[in-house]
Amino acid sequence: MINSRLIKCIVLDDEHPAIRLLASYIAGNSNLILVLKTTTPAEVIKIISDGNAYLLFLDIQMPEIKGIEIMEFIKEKQLPTKIIITSAYSEYALDGFNHDVIDYLLKPITFDRFLIAVDKAKERIRTDSNICSGHLMLKTEHRLHKMDLSSILYIEALGDYLIFFSTSGKVITLERMKNMEILLPEEHFLRIHRSFIVNFNCIDYLEKGKIVIGKQRLPIGETYKKKVKDLLGII
């Protein structure tokens, strides 16, 4: 169970009051353990480079090195460190999402808002620990097609048919979107529009209200916007 799992936390901020506040919040949560609190980015880079999983509370605007540079380092090295941005500025939210941050906390940070971010972190860690395994048997015009769930990029509804776009091509089958929502594991697949379901793990980034997967820009339906924002950690 995720609740029995201690999450190792790091706090990086150039302001000591902000560090003390987050340290007190972490101490007040039985699922979290603080392993480093610092104003020095080099200390963070050194510890996360060991390849162990950490939850990093990252101030994005610092004089010595920008938080965006830390995020780029984590992305380039493909480190398992998860990031929650802490900032007094809201304009970096899109940069944060493009680097797959879990949440974006605006200062001053309340304990209730901190807990929401931590719950998202727990869910992301739980999801990442579960490989998207299994397959679907899709009935096409001439055969039954076996498709691994992990290979599905997104699904598009076209009249009475569904088009499965995968890493190996596309398959068209006679099926209903609502049935597919029930069949697909919700920790890996997300309906973003009445005509689209996406593989959560294949999302590249969000741009101008659209989900981007590879070269495809998929619209987010009005009725799905809140759910999409909540699950992707955008407030």
C-alpha angles and dihedrals in degrees: 000000000000092000091065092053121097113223114210110226135201125192118202117180136137091223119076095206089056090050092050092049094051091043090055091048091050091048088054093058118076093205094059134071124189112225099167138014116179150145091217117092092196090064090054093048090050095052099042091049089073087079096239119133118261138168107229121202098202129192103214097202112059131146099229100046131352120246088235088065091055090050091050090051091052091048095046093049091042091230120177092232113129119213135217111182119220115194146147088220126074097194094084095062095102092049088052094052091048087059092050098249117177097224144345115230117196117211131274086055118202122210092241091054090046090055092052090055092047091051088054089050091052091051093048091049090048091049094047090051090058114073113219096246133164134058145241128232106222120196112221129177095277108016150009109266120206111214124185112227092226091059095057113105098178142327126231127198116223112178107296092345136080123214114209112205110199140167088265100045136281136306127197120210138170102249143123123250093225091056090050091052088058095046099047120078107254093215089067107027129058130188108222101168138010086260102039140062117178134199102245091213093056099055110119099187147314118261128178094336095314133108111235121210112172106311094338121101109199122196123239111225119231093242091051099047098094094048092047092049092047094049094044092048099246117141 
